[in-house]
Structures are given as structure tokens and as C-alpha cells.
Amino acid sequence: MGTGITAQALQQRLAERLSPTRLEVIDESIQHLGHAGQDGTGVGTHFRVRIASPLFDGKATVARHRLVYDALRDFIDAGIHALAIETS
């Protein structure tokens, strides 16, 4: 049984909350099979987010990452094990 979390769901949430000018969400779970936090399905546990948003202007990297984490909090609570964030 997997998390049911999809890259598309994360992308939709980030689009709604952060009004990005560039957004890419990649499910990298398959690359982590057998590692900690992987549920054996190869989907829904490890993601990479590449995002640019006007909301990031003037903010330090930590503050940008916090905005992404806050937008995805319920997904993280539901089983995302790893979230790599690249902001600009």
C-alpha cells in the first residue's frame, strides 16, 4: 500500500499556493527502493521540486524552502519521506 501521493498533486498545490513562474515536480521514489522511507511501491515517497516564484523575491533560501514545506505540509504528514527543493 503506497502513500497515494503524486507529483501532479504536489504540482497543483504549489501552483495554487505559490503562483510559480517555473515549476517542476519529479517523483524520484523509484531511485530509492530499498532505502529508508521507501514503502516498496516505487512511487509517492521521494520528490524533487524545482520552483521559481515572485513570493521568493528578497527571501533567503531557508525562507523559500519554508514556503514550499508549508504549502505541502499535509502531503509530508501523509508520507513524503524526502523532499529535495531547488528554488530561484
C-alpha positions, -999 to 999 in steps of 0.1 A, spaced: 0 0 0 15 33 -11 11 69 0 -12 78 -29 8 110 -33 15 120 -68 38 146 -84 7 160 -101 -10 166 -67 21 184 -54 24 204 -85 -12 215 -83 -9 225 -46 23 245 -53 7 262 -82 -23 272 -61 -3 285 -31 29 299 -46 19 312 -80 51 300 -96 66 312 -128 85 279 -132 75 246 -116 87 211 -120 79 182 -96 96 149 -101 88 117 -83 122 101 -76 109 73 -54 119 45 -77 155 56 -73 152 49 -35 138 14 -35 153 -4 -5 163 28 12 148 43 44 114 58 40 106 38 8 74 18 10 83 -7 -17 59 8 -44 85 30 -61 61 60 -60 50 87 -37 78 90 -11 107 109 -26 102 141 -46 123 168 -62 107 203 -66 122 229 -89 103 262 -84 106 299 -91 80 323 -76 77 361 -71 69 352 -35 106 342 -31 119 377 -40 142 391 -13 139 359 8 168 337 19 169 301 8 157 289 42 126 311 40 119 300 4 121 263 15 98 271 44 72 284 20 74 252 0 72 230 31 43 250 45 24 246 12 30 208 12 26 201 49 -3 177 47 15 157 20 45 155 42 24 144 71 8 118 48 40 100 39 65 120 19 99 109 32 122 131 13 117 164 -5 146 180 -24 139 217 -31 156 239 -57 143 275 -56 150 305 -77 
